[in-house]
Amino acid sequence: MSFSAIIVFSILLACGAAYLFRRTGDPYGTFHIELNKVPGGPDPPQTEWLNMGYWKDTAIFPEACQALALRLFRAAALKPQGRVLDVGHGSGESLVLQLTHLDVPRPAVLCGITSLPSHYRRSRERVGGILSPAAGTTAVRLFEGDAVWRVGQRDHPLAPGFDHTFDSILALDCAYHFETRQVFLRQSFSRLEHGGRVALADICFSHAPNRALTFLLSRVLRVLRRENIVTIEEYEQRLRDIGYEDVEIEDITPFVLPGFRNFLKQRGNLWKAFTWSLGWLQGHGMRFVIARGTKPPLR
């Protein structure tokens, strides 16, 4: 990758980020509401998804996003009356899905944590509106904060001594932002029940990116932390090194990135620049995966 290519690529993504920030005041604030609108549907839309979607059988953004969430739920082996932690849930659509979808086992305990105050407030509002009677006896606790627990931090679901351990821990299209993914996976392992499972819809690479691309993503654009830029094989080994069993990294890139790019191409020139960058990254090894691992049962 040449220096000139780095400059051009950086400008394209920077322009797209600046456009979103100018419109919303926060690149992960409320721009996704617009993406959830469908022709002939209500305005504002009824869903607030913020992920890249699973586009195998649809060309509609909310449907693709729900399909990705459902695949993640299956990978996490959600069970009736289980205890679930949903990390990085945005404005709460994955929480709503767990409380209302007929094919999703209803949890006894549902905890969620998201880093943006606006998303935390919106999630509380949306979940509060459906807790009775749709959610039955589910106890819901939501937190505002980083995905990773820090020493001295109180009231965090991954903190040692938190009220609950979990049967399933989810991270839907967000863990590549964590500081760091590896710390999150270690903390999740400590808070899972024996036999419990962590599942992530995540980004990694088919082969190790060169130094220029790593520098671009981690230092110039700051879209991925350097520690989170790993190959599929490294991802799997890191899960095993922590102690997870039944580890699987499923590459679902063909059903995620092309469909997401085709959808965004229809939304204007700046989105087209962003879709070009996604295609370029896919061509340089970026992969979208479902990763899972199980904490060994007591023997």
Secondary structure as GFF3:
##gff-version 3
##sequence-region A 1 299
A	DSSP	alpha_helix	3	24	.	.	.	ID=ss1
A	DSSP	alpha_helix	31	35	.	.	.	ID=ss2
A	DSSP	alpha_helix	61	75	.	.	.	ID=ss3
A	DSSP	beta_strand	83	87	.	.	.	ID=ss4
A	DSSP	alpha_helix	93	100	.	.	.	ID=ss5
A	DSSP	beta_strand	109	114	.	.	.	ID=ss6
A	DSSP	alpha_helix	117	128	.	.	.	ID=ss7
A	DSSP	beta_strand	139	144	.	.	.	ID=ss8
A	DSSP	beta_strand	166	172	.	.	.	ID=ss9
A	DSSP	three_ten_helix	175	177	.	.	.	ID=ss10
A	DSSP	alpha_helix	181	191	.	.	.	ID=ss11
A	DSSP	beta_strand	192	205	.	.	.	ID=ss12
A	DSSP	alpha_helix	211	215	.	.	.	ID=ss13
A	DSSP	pi_helix	216	220	.	.	.	ID=ss14
A	DSSP	three_ten_helix	226	228	.	.	.	ID=ss15
A	DSSP	alpha_helix	232	242	.	.	.	ID=ss16
A	DSSP	beta_strand	245	251	.	.	.	ID=ss17
A	DSSP	three_ten_helix	253	255	.	.	.	ID=ss18
A	DSSP	alpha_helix	257	265	.	.	.	ID=ss19
A	DSSP	alpha_helix	269	283	.	.	.	ID=ss20
A	DSSP	beta_strand	286	294	.	.	.	ID=ss21
###
